[in-house]
Amino acid sequence: MSSATDPAQAILAMVNWLGLIVMPVMAALFLAIGVYKYSKGESMERSVIGVMVAISISGITRLAEYFVATSAGNSMVTDTYSNALLNLTNWVANVILPVYAAIEVVRAGISFEDLTSMRTDLRPVKHFATAVMCCAVSAIMRLIEYWVANGQQIGS
């Protein structure tokens, strides 16, 4: 039985609010900004990226909620589509992102040679930041996968 002070219900309400209301509204606002910039002859790339990110966040929250609902109390998901997405998540989080992070660390080490000259482009910092972001996204994906695998459906 859940109450108004139940943290699980509060998180579910926040995810629903984020996935169903906030992100689609943000996408619409980014689209409106993009149309305005296009009418003024300016670049609208950032607005298009904003629309894609907002819609992607909305979709990811809906997907995580679907996985939790279908695999509540079930460690094995029997749906082929769900299995394929979980395998893709494993592959990206465990292989692709860590390997790319290692590549970026190597690229940062190689670009340290350029710091001996009087250039100030800070390429090593960008490469290290990219490596840290890859590791962070990998960890977040693994955390979401853990929650989905061990999650219980809220409110039932």
NORGI-V317741 format. One record per residue. RES is the residue in one letter. SS is DSSP state (A for helix, B for strand, O for the rest). PHI is phi in degrees with one decimal (NA if undefined). Layout:
RES|SS|PHI / RES|SS|PHI
This chain:
M|O|NA / S|O|-109.8 / S|O|-124.9 / A|O|-68.8 / T|O|-97.8 / D|O|-70.7 / P|A|-62.1 / A|A|-64.3 / Q|A|-67.1 / A|A|-65.5 / I|A|-66.8 / L|A|-61.8 / A|A|-64.1 / M|A|-65.8 / V|A|-64.0 / N|A|-61.4 / W|A|-62.6 / L|A|-66.5 / G|A|-75.1 / L|A|-98.6 / I|A|-117.1 / V|A|-65.9 / M|A|-67.7 / P|A|-63.4 / V|A|-66.0 / M|A|-62.1 / A|A|-62.2 / A|A|-64.6 / L|A|-65.7 / F|A|-62.1 / L|A|-64.6 / A|A|-63.5 / I|A|-63.7 / G|A|-62.6 / V|A|-63.8 / Y|A|-62.1 / K|A|-63.7 / Y|A|-64.4 / S|A|-67.0 / K|O|-91.7 / G|O|80.6 / E|O|-93.5 / S|O|-72.3 / M|O|-115.1 / E|A|-59.9 / R|A|-64.1 / S|A|-67.9 / V|A|-64.7 / I|A|-63.0 / G|A|-61.1 / V|A|-62.8 / M|A|-64.3 / V|A|-66.2 / A|A|-62.5 / I|A|-67.8 / S|A|-65.5 / I|A|-62.5 / S|A|-61.4 / G|A|-65.8 / I|A|-67.1 / T|A|-65.5 / R|A|-65.4 / L|A|-66.4 / A|A|-63.0 / E|A|-65.5 / Y|A|-63.5 / F|A|-62.8 / V|A|-65.9 / A|A|-69.0 / T|A|-83.2 / S|O|-113.4 / A|O|-65.3 / G|O|73.9 / N|O|-118.6 / S|O|-81.4 / M|O|-109.1 / V|O|-91.8 / T|O|-92.7 / D|O|-72.3 / T|A|-64.6 / Y|A|-61.9 / S|A|-64.4 / N|A|-61.5 / A|A|-63.4 / L|A|-67.7 / L|A|-67.6 / N|A|-66.5 / L|A|-62.8 / T|A|-61.7 / N|A|-59.8 / W|A|-63.2 / V|A|-66.8 / A|A|-73.0 / N|A|-96.9 / V|A|-119.5 / I|A|-64.9 / L|A|-65.3 / P|A|-64.2 / V|A|-66.4 / Y|A|-65.6 / A|A|-62.8 / A|A|-64.0 / I|A|-61.9 / E|A|-66.7 / V|A|-64.5 / V|A|-64.1 / R|A|-62.5 / A|A|-66.1 / G|A|-62.9 / I|A|-66.9 / S|A|-78.7 / F|A|-63.5 / E|A|-60.9 / D|A|-70.6 / L|A|-71.9 / T|A|-70.6 / S|O|-82.8 / M|O|-91.5 / R|O|-84.5 / T|O|-125.7 / D|O|-86.4 / L|O|56.2 / R|A|-59.8 / P|A|-60.0 / V|A|-65.4 / K|A|-63.7 / H|A|-67.8 / F|A|-64.1 / A|A|-63.5 / T|A|-63.7 / A|A|-63.1 / V|A|-64.7 / M|A|-65.5 / C|A|-61.5 / C|A|-65.5 / A|A|-66.8 / V|A|-64.4 / S|A|-61.0 / A|A|-64.9 / I|A|-64.7 / M|A|-63.9 / R|A|-66.0 / L|A|-65.4 / I|A|-63.6 / E|A|-63.2 / Y|A|-62.7 / W|A|-63.1 / V|A|-68.1 / A|A|-67.7 / N|A|-106.8 / G|O|-77.5 / Q|O|-121.3 / Q|O|-65.5 / I|O|-85.7 / G|O|89.6 / S|O|-123.9
